[in-house]
Amino acid sequence: MCGVLAILTNDQPITVDTHRIAHRMNNVMARRGPDGHGILARKNVLLAHRRLAIRDVNAGQQPMVTPDGRYAISYNGEIYNDTELRRELTDVHDVRFQTRCDTETLLHAFRVWGKNCVDRVRGMFAFVAVDFQTGDVLIARDRCGVKPMFYTRVGNTLLVASSIAALLEHPDVPRRPNFRAISHYLSSFRLTLGRETMYEGIYQLESAQRMTVDARGERIETYWELPIEDATIKFEDAVDELASGLDDSVSRRKVSDKPVGMLLSGGIDSASIAASMMQSGSGFFACGAGQEAQNAEHTAETVGCEFAPVDATEYEYDRAWRELLDATRLPASTPSDAVILMLSKRLKEKVDVALGGEGADEMLCGYAAQHWAGEDFRRHTTADSASSFRLRLTQGYGRDSFRSPVDMFLAGNTFLPSELKSHVFNNDAWKAAELDEKIECVYEDAAGKHVEEGASRKIYRLIHRINLEGQLSRLDTATMQASLEGRVPFTDHILCEKMAKVSFDKHIRLRDGCDPDLTSKELAATHSLQTKRLLRVVAGERLPHEIVDRPKQSFPTPVFDWMGGVWSDRVKQTLASSAFLSEVIHPELLPQLIAAPQSAGVLLWPLMNLAHWGDQEFAA
């Protein structure tokens, strides 16, 4: 929706020079908000904003200030319980609203409830709110992490922004690679590791976190987490809750003063949203791309919406990929990032808002091997050392003994294992990566501290926290580069809470007649696991079985084939000549990685991204 910027000094007034720097930083986020911009400087606080106008287009300019001048806000997102909050603020707290914009709702929510306003808000958001009388500042991010927020310190000054690129525009922000995050990226394609980013000293405010800044200093706290499982919930009741909850979530996310469309992948997740959108009788425009465009078009015909395919050719893909690299000043996360940007640009020609299916896999157990890894751990604790299952664990995970469910998850779900990185990385880079110890700590924290929860439940929490953030980050990056607002119905926190209470076996289970000695990876490879059971029932009542039963995909591309084919010379030249990669990987081992067989060729993607990013950002 927008771009947020804040500069907070320690009791030093904002100078003319700081104002000039803020203007440049704000302009870096012009794609996030092409419809308006503003800067407010008072005392030791500067707030800036770039606006993508979606609600109350002629009002709602930011930063927004209360009539008495005491409170101000710079906000990115959408509040989906805006009507309910306005009613309470009007009836109970005598607020008189001057606009229809949800920014004003959030501003008065902060005025009335302080930092606890985030507990009442249902939506996606990242904002900075200030009480100029007390000097208190609240910086907050939504529960699932749909909207980003980054921060860093320069001396006694705190800088906050919606993008890392905006922070890097400040002349005093150093550019240093974070080898812990780089190592994690090579293992997972994810650009953050807990609060850490790919730049040393630049951090993200994690999902469901709020930071308060006052006379006592800075404090960060987590204000929300998934609830404990409730085994008494019946399968039929859970299906009803999902059906009604999804319809409610979609309905709330259709509210807009601008046209609404959809990113349509062709799978069950986006198809379920499309079917829900059409139930209200309102048409919409959807786009699909790549190898899945034909499936997406079939879904569009089924639900009766207008559809336009996007041809993700090698040339167009390469252009979109390079655009993302240059705009974000980061590596691309997954090969799908560029496809989502291409789709977003096509959608932007007709709409300003697009709904996407992200979050369904994490909430409803759509990752067969990953979600079943907890069952592998449970079984391995009792399996005999000479059993067939132990042997299969060694074949699938590289070993048959694990300290925790997280240890097993990391062993089985990484593109470049730590054991291999210890040989591939340069000694200095491996030491700077702290031997990957940080990765396990972050994942253990994501798995939760509830001792009563079993291995499968811990893995469920981990995936919902870590994997979902990566999915939402790429969606925000790509849609915002096209000045398109992405909304995600499956991340509605009330729906997430309801589905998280449903017991694991109601989300995913073994199909009848499966070999009991198979590991999660083998079960997934043989389609022996029934995933997203609840959604398949809901979708089965609205969509034909060929859509409901389609194998999982997410805007797939032949990028790995291109790297081994038409791009092979470019790939070899780029990797061999990269000064930055030579600081990370042993130069004598790079040719082996480049020439790796198809099964390991997936590493060419992150290596190419690191080469482009590192050489551009850290060249001497």
GUVEXSE-686745 format. One line per 8 residues: number of its first residue (from 0); for each residue x, y, z of C-alpha. Coordinates in steps of 0.25 Angstrom, whole numbers, plus 5000, padded with zeros to 4 digits. Each point is the difference from the previous one (the first is absolute). Last residue first. Example, Ala and Ser with C-alpha at 12.3 -4.5 7.8 and 13.67 -1.06 7.14 Angstrom:
BEGIN
1 = 5055,4996,5029 ~ 4994,4986,5002
END
This chain:
BEGIN
619 = 5144,4991,4988 ~ 4987,4994,4995 ~ 4990,4997,5011 ~ 4987,5004,4994 ~ 5000,4996,4986 ~ 5010,4989,5001 ~ 4992,4994,5011 ~ 4986,5001,4994
611 = 5004,4995,4986 ~ 5009,4988,5006 ~ 4990,4997,5011 ~ 4988,4999,4990 ~ 5008,4991,4991 ~ 5004,4991,5012 ~ 4986,5000,5004 ~ 4995,4994,4987
603 = 5012,4992,4997 ~ 4997,4991,5012 ~ 4989,4994,4993 ~ 5010,4993,4992 ~ 5002,4989,5011 ~ 4990,4990,4994 ~ 5004,5004,4986 ~ 5014,4996,5002
595 = 5010,5010,5005 ~ 5009,5007,4990 ~ 4998,5014,5006 ~ 5002,4994,5014 ~ 5013,4993,4995 ~ 5005,5013,4994 ~ 4998,5007,5013 ~ 5008,4991,5008
587 = 5014,5006,4996 ~ 4995,5013,5004 ~ 4996,4996,5014 ~ 4987,5007,5002 ~ 4996,5012,5007 ~ 5011,5010,4997 ~ 5001,4995,4986 ~ 4985,5002,4999
579 = 5003,5015,5002 ~ 5010,5001,4989 ~ 4991,4994,4990 ~ 5008,4995,4987 ~ 4997,4985,5001 ~ 4985,5002,5004 ~ 4997,5010,4989 ~ 5008,4993,4989
571 = 4994,4986,5003 ~ 4986,5006,5001 ~ 5001,5008,4987 ~ 5005,4987,4993 ~ 4989,4992,5005 ~ 4989,5010,4997 ~ 4994,4992,4988 ~ 5001,4987,5007
563 = 5004,4997,5015 ~ 4995,5013,5005 ~ 4988,4999,4990 ~ 4996,4987,5006 ~ 5000,5005,5014 ~ 4992,5012,4996 ~ 4989,4991,4994 ~ 4989,5008,5008
555 = 4990,4996,5010 ~ 4989,5010,5005 ~ 4998,4992,5013 ~ 4997,4985,4998 ~ 4993,4989,5008 ~ 4994,4989,4992 ~ 4985,5002,4996 ~ 4990,4992,5008
547 = 4990,5012,5002 ~ 5002,5005,4986 ~ 4997,4987,4994 ~ 4989,4997,5010 ~ 4991,5011,4995 ~ 4998,5013,5009 ~ 4990,5004,5011 ~ 4997,4989,5009
539 = 5014,4993,4998 ~ 5006,5014,5004 ~ 4995,4998,5014 ~ 5004,4985,5001 ~ 5014,5003,4993 ~ 5002,5011,5010 ~ 4998,4991,5012 ~ 5009,4989,4995
531 = 5012,5010,4997 ~ 5009,4988,4997 ~ 4997,4985,4998 ~ 5013,4993,5001 ~ 5004,4988,4991 ~ 5003,5008,4988 ~ 5012,4991,4997 ~ 5010,5011,5001
523 = 4993,5006,5013 ~ 5001,4986,5006 ~ 5014,4999,4997 ~ 5004,5013,5005 ~ 4992,4998,5013 ~ 5007,4986,5002 ~ 4994,4987,4996 ~ 5000,4988,5010
515 = 4985,5000,5001 ~ 4998,4997,4985 ~ 4987,5007,4997 ~ 4986,4992,4999 ~ 4991,5011,5003 ~ 5005,5014,4998 ~ 5008,5006,5011 ~ 4995,5013,5007
507 = 5000,5015,4999 ~ 4991,5011,5006 ~ 4991,4992,5009 ~ 5012,4992,5005 ~ 5006,5013,5005 ~ 4989,5004,5009 ~ 4992,5012,4997 ~ 5004,5012,5009
499 = 5009,5006,4989 ~ 4988,5001,4991 ~ 4992,5009,5009 ~ 5012,5008,5003 ~ 5004,5002,4986 ~ 4986,5004,4996 ~ 5000,5011,5011 ~ 5014,5004,4995
491 = 4996,5002,4986 ~ 5012,4994,4992 ~ 4992,4992,4991 ~ 4993,5012,4994 ~ 5013,5006,4995 ~ 4999,5014,4994 ~ 5011,5005,4990 ~ 4999,5015,4996
483 = 5006,5004,4987 ~ 5010,5010,4997 ~ 5008,4991,4991 ~ 5012,4999,5009 ~ 4990,4999,5011 ~ 4994,4987,4995 ~ 5014,4994,4999 ~ 5006,5003,5013
475 = 4987,4998,5008 ~ 4998,4986,4994 ~ 5014,4996,5002 ~ 4999,5004,5015 ~ 4987,4993,5001 ~ 5006,4987,4996 ~ 5013,5002,5008 ~ 4991,5003,5013
467 = 4992,4988,4997 ~ 5012,4991,5001 ~ 5005,5005,5013 ~ 4988,5001,5009 ~ 4990,4991,4994 ~ 5011,4990,4997 ~ 5005,5000,5014 ~ 4986,4999,5007
459 = 4997,4988,4992 ~ 5013,4994,5003 ~ 4998,5002,5015 ~ 4986,4993,4998 ~ 5006,4988,4993 ~ 5010,4998,5011 ~ 4991,5000,5012 ~ 4994,5012,5008
451 = 5000,4999,5015 ~ 5013,5007,5001 ~ 4995,5013,4994 ~ 5013,5008,4997 ~ 4997,5002,4985 ~ 5005,4995,4987 ~ 5004,5014,4995 ~ 5010,5001,5012
443 = 5006,4986,4996 ~ 5001,5006,4985 ~ 5008,5012,5005 ~ 5009,4992,5009 ~ 5003,4990,4988 ~ 5003,5011,4991 ~ 5009,5007,5009 ~ 5009,4988,5002
435 = 5003,5001,4985 ~ 5015,4998,5002 ~ 5001,5015,5005 ~ 4997,5005,4986 ~ 5012,5009,5002 ~ 5008,4987,5003 ~ 4995,4994,4987 ~ 5004,5013,4993
427 = 5014,5000,5006 ~ 5002,4985,4996 ~ 4995,5002,4986 ~ 4987,4992,4999 ~ 5000,4987,4992 ~ 5005,4990,5011 ~ 4991,5005,5012 ~ 4989,5003,4990
419 = 4999,4985,4997 ~ 4997,4997,5015 ~ 4991,5012,5001 ~ 4991,4994,4989 ~ 4998,5008,4987 ~ 4986,4999,4995 ~ 4994,4998,5013 ~ 4988,4992,5005
411 = 5004,4987,5005 ~ 5011,5003,5010 ~ 4993,5013,5004 ~ 4987,4993,5004 ~ 5008,4989,5007 ~ 5007,5010,5009 ~ 4986,5007,5002 ~ 4994,4988,5005
403 = 5011,4998,5010 ~ 5013,4994,5002 ~ 5000,4991,4988 ~ 5006,4986,4997 ~ 4998,4993,4987 ~ 5010,5007,4990 ~ 5000,5006,4986 ~ 4986,5004,5001
395 = 4993,4991,4989 ~ 5010,4988,4999 ~ 5003,5001,5015 ~ 4985,5000,5003 ~ 4998,4989,4991 ~ 5010,4991,5008 ~ 4993,5004,5013 ~ 4986,4996,4994
387 = 5005,4987,4995 ~ 5004,4997,5015 ~ 5013,4996,5005 ~ 5001,5012,5010 ~ 4986,4996,5005 ~ 4990,5012,4998 ~ 4995,5007,5013 ~ 5005,5014,4999
379 = 5000,4998,4984 ~ 4985,4999,5000 ~ 4998,5014,5007 ~ 5010,5006,4991 ~ 4994,4995,4987 ~ 4987,5005,5005 ~ 5005,5013,5002 ~ 5005,5000,4985
371 = 4986,4998,4995 ~ 4998,5015,4999 ~ 5013,5001,4991 ~ 4997,4988,4992 ~ 4986,5004,4996 ~ 5000,5015,5000 ~ 4986,5004,5000 ~ 4997,4999,5014
363 = 4988,5010,5002 ~ 5006,5012,5005 ~ 5014,5000,4993 ~ 4994,4995,4987 ~ 4989,5010,5000 ~ 5009,5012,5003 ~ 5001,5005,4986 ~ 4988,4999,4991
355 = 5000,5014,4995 ~ 4990,5012,4999 ~ 5004,5012,4991 ~ 4997,5015,5001 ~ 5002,5011,4991 ~ 4993,4994,4988 ~ 5001,5001,4984 ~ 5014,5003,4996
347 = 5005,4996,5014 ~ 4996,4986,4997 ~ 5010,4999,4989 ~ 5011,5006,5009 ~ 4996,4991,5011 ~ 5001,4987,4991 ~ 5014,5004,4996 ~ 5004,5003,5014
339 = 4995,4987,5004 ~ 5008,4993,4990 ~ 5013,5007,5004 ~ 4998,4995,5015 ~ 4997,4985,4995 ~ 5014,4997,4999 ~ 5001,5002,5015 ~ 5006,5010,5009
331 = 5007,5010,4991 ~ 5013,5006,5005 ~ 4999,5014,5006 ~ 5001,5014,4996 ~ 4985,5000,4999 ~ 4999,5008,4987 ~ 5013,4995,4993 ~ 4997,4985,5003
323 = 4985,5001,4997 ~ 5003,5007,4986 ~ 5010,4989,4997 ~ 4989,4989,5002 ~ 4990,5008,4992 ~ 5009,5001,4988 ~ 5005,4985,5001 ~ 4985,4996,5001
315 = 4997,5008,4987 ~ 5011,4994,4993 ~ 4998,4985,5004 ~ 4985,5002,4997 ~ 4990,5001,5011 ~ 4988,5002,4991 ~ 4989,5006,5009 ~ 4986,4994,4998
307 = 4988,5010,5002 ~ 4987,4995,5007 ~ 4986,5006,5002 ~ 4992,4992,5010 ~ 4990,4989,4999 ~ 5004,4991,5011 ~ 5003,4988,4991 ~ 5006,5009,4988
299 = 5009,5006,5010 ~ 5004,4986,5006 ~ 5003,4996,4985 ~ 5008,5012,4998 ~ 5009,4997,5012 ~ 5002,4986,4996 ~ 5005,5005,4986 ~ 5009,5011,5007
291 = 5007,4989,5008 ~ 5013,4999,4992 ~ 5002,5015,5001 ~ 4989,5010,5003 ~ 4986,5003,5006 ~ 4992,5013,5001 ~ 4986,5003,5005 ~ 4990,5011,4998
283 = 4987,5000,5009 ~ 4985,4998,5000 ~ 4991,5002,5012 ~ 4989,4990,5003 ~ 5004,4998,5014 ~ 5003,4986,4997 ~ 5010,5004,4990 ~ 5010,5005,5010
275 = 4999,4986,5008 ~ 5003,4993,4987 ~ 5012,5008,4997 ~ 5005,4998,5014 ~ 4998,4985,4999 ~ 5007,5001,4986 ~ 5012,5007,5007 ~ 5002,4989,5010
267 = 4996,4988,4991 ~ 5010,5002,4989 ~ 4999,5009,4987 ~ 5010,5010,5004 ~ 4990,5012,5000 ~ 5005,5013,5005 ~ 4987,5008,5001 ~ 4992,5013,4997
259 = 4994,5011,5008 ~ 4996,5014,4994 ~ 5002,5012,5009 ~ 4992,5005,5011 ~ 5002,4988,5007 ~ 4994,4989,5009 ~ 5003,4986,4993 ~ 5009,4997,5012
251 = 4988,4999,5010 ~ 4992,4991,4991 ~ 5012,4991,4998 ~ 5002,4999,5015 ~ 4985,4997,5002 ~ 5000,4989,4990 ~ 5012,4994,5005 ~ 4995,5000,5014
243 = 4986,4994,4996 ~ 5007,4988,4992 ~ 5011,4998,5010 ~ 4990,5000,5012 ~ 4991,4990,4993 ~ 5012,4991,4997 ~ 5004,5001,5014 ~ 4986,4996,5005
235 = 5000,4988,4991 ~ 5014,4995,5005 ~ 4996,5002,5015 ~ 5007,5009,5009 ~ 5003,4992,5013 ~ 5015,4999,4997 ~ 5002,5015,5003 ~ 5014,5005,4996
227 = 5007,5011,5007 ~ 4998,5014,4994 ~ 5009,5007,4990 ~ 5008,5011,5005 ~ 4998,5015,5002 ~ 5006,5012,5007 ~ 5015,4997,4998 ~ 5008,5011,5007
219 = 5011,5010,4996 ~ 5005,5011,5010 ~ 5007,5012,4997 ~ 5005,5011,5010 ~ 4994,5004,5014 ~ 4996,5014,4995 ~ 4992,4993,4989 ~ 5001,4991,4988
211 = 4990,4988,4999 ~ 5002,4989,4990 ~ 4989,4991,4996 ~ 5001,4986,4995 ~ 4990,4991,4994 ~ 5009,4997,4988 ~ 5014,5004,5002 ~ 5005,5014,5000
203 = 5011,4999,4990 ~ 5015,5003,5002 ~ 5011,5008,4994 ~ 5013,4998,5007 ~ 5007,4990,4991 ~ 4992,5000,4987 ~ 4994,4987,4995 ~ 4989,5002,5011
195 = 5000,4996,5014 ~ 4987,5000,5009 ~ 4998,4985,4999 ~ 5009,4996,4988 ~ 4995,5008,4988 ~ 5002,4999,4985 ~ 4995,4986,4998 ~ 5005,4991,4989
187 = 5001,4989,5010 ~ 5014,4995,5001 ~ 5007,5010,4992 ~ 4992,5011,5006 ~ 5004,4995,5014 ~ 5014,5001,4997 ~ 4998,5014,4995 ~ 4992,5003,5013
179 = 5012,4996,5009 ~ 5010,5006,4990 ~ 4993,5014,5002 ~ 5007,5009,4989 ~ 5004,5014,5004 ~ 4994,5013,4994 ~ 5001,5011,5010 ~ 4988,5010,5003
171 = 5006,5014,5000 ~ 4996,5005,4987 ~ 4985,4996,5001 ~ 4996,4993,4987 ~ 5003,4987,5007 ~ 4988,5001,5009 ~ 4991,5002,4987 ~ 5006,4988,4994
163 = 4997,4992,5012 ~ 4985,5003,4998 ~ 4988,5004,5008 ~ 5008,5009,5009 ~ 5006,5003,5014 ~ 5012,5008,5003 ~ 5004,5001,5015 ~ 5011,5012,5003
155 = 5010,4999,5011 ~ 5011,4995,4991 ~ 4993,4995,4988 ~ 4991,4989,5004 ~ 4992,4991,4991 ~ 4985,4996,4997 ~ 4992,4992,4991 ~ 4985,4998,4999
147 = 4992,4991,4990 ~ 4985,4998,4998 ~ 4994,4986,4999 ~ 5008,4996,5013 ~ 4990,4990,5006 ~ 4996,5008,5012 ~ 5001,5014,4994 ~ 5012,5009,5003
139 = 5002,5011,5010 ~ 5008,5013,5004 ~ 4995,5008,5011 ~ 5006,5013,5005 ~ 4999,5007,5013 ~ 5005,5015,5000 ~ 4990,5003,5011 ~ 4993,5012,4993
131 = 5004,4996,4986 ~ 4993,4986,5001 ~ 5006,4993,4988 ~ 4995,4989,4991 ~ 5009,4992,4990 ~ 4993,4989,4992 ~ 5000,4986,4994 ~ 4986,4994,4997
123 = 4992,4989,4995 ~ 4986,4998,5006 ~ 4992,4998,5012 ~ 5004,5011,5011 ~ 4996,4998,5014 ~ 5013,4995,5006 ~ 5007,5010,4991 ~ 4994,5011,5009
115 = 5007,4995,5012 ~ 5012,5009,4997 ~ 4991,5012,5004 ~ 4985,4997,5001 ~ 4993,5014,4998 ~ 5010,5007,4992 ~ 5005,4988,4993 ~ 4986,4996,4996
107 = 4998,5015,4995 ~ 5012,4998,4990 ~ 4995,4986,4996 ~ 4986,5006,4996 ~ 5006,5012,4993 ~ 5009,4990,4992 ~ 4987,4992,4997 ~ 4996,5012,4991
99 = 4985,5004,5000 ~ 5004,5014,5004 ~ 4997,5011,5011 ~ 4997,4990,5011 ~ 4994,5005,5013 ~ 5005,4991,5012 ~ 4990,5000,5012 ~ 5008,4989,5007
91 = 4989,4990,5002 ~ 4990,5002,4988 ~ 5010,5006,4990 ~ 5012,4991,5003 ~ 4992,4988,5001 ~ 4993,5002,4987 ~ 5013,5004,4993 ~ 5006,4987,5005
83 = 4989,4992,4994 ~ 5000,5007,4987 ~ 5015,4999,4999 ~ 5000,4985,5002 ~ 5008,4997,4988 ~ 5011,5010,5002 ~ 5009,5002,4988 ~ 5015,5002,4999
75 = 5011,5010,5001 ~ 5000,5011,5011 ~ 5007,5013,5004 ~ 4993,5006,5012 ~ 4998,5012,5009 ~ 4995,5004,5013 ~ 5000,5013,5008 ~ 4996,5010,4989
67 = 4986,5003,5006 ~ 4993,4995,4987 ~ 5008,4987,5000 ~ 5011,4999,4990 ~ 5002,4992,4987 ~ 5013,4997,4993 ~ 4993,4998,4991 ~ 4989,5004,4991
59 = 4987,4993,5003 ~ 4991,5008,4991 ~ 4997,5000,4985 ~ 5002,4985,4999 ~ 4991,4996,5012 ~ 5006,4986,4999 ~ 5010,4995,4990 ~ 5010,5011,4998
51 = 5014,4995,4999 ~ 5007,5010,5009 ~ 5015,5003,5003 ~ 5002,5005,5014 ~ 5010,5007,5009 ~ 5001,5002,5016 ~ 5011,5008,5006 ~ 5001,5000,5015
43 = 5010,5008,5009 ~ 4991,5013,5002 ~ 4990,4999,4988 ~ 5002,4996,4985 ~ 4989,4996,4991 ~ 5003,4995,4986 ~ 4990,4997,4989 ~ 4998,4992,4988
35 = 4988,4997,4990 ~ 4995,4990,4989 ~ 5013,4992,4997 ~ 5001,4993,5013 ~ 5008,4987,5000 ~ 5006,5004,4987 ~ 5005,5013,5006 ~ 5007,4992,5011
27 = 5014,5006,4996 ~ 4993,5014,5001 ~ 4999,4998,5015 ~ 5015,4999,5002 ~ 5003,5012,4991 ~ 4990,5008,5008 ~ 5005,4995,5013 ~ 5014,5005,4996
19 = 4995,5014,4998 ~ 4993,5000,5013 ~ 5012,4995,5007 ~ 5008,5012,4994 ~ 4989,5010,5004 ~ 5002,4994,5014 ~ 4990,4992,5009 ~ 5002,5004,5014
11 = 5009,4992,5009 ~ 4993,4993,5012 ~ 5006,4987,4996 ~ 4996,4999,4985 ~ 4989,4993,4994 ~ 4999,4999,4985 ~ 4988,4993,4994 ~ 4996,4995,4986
3 = 4987,4993,4995 ~ 4997,4996,4986 ~ 4986,4996,4995 ~ 4990,4990,4996
END
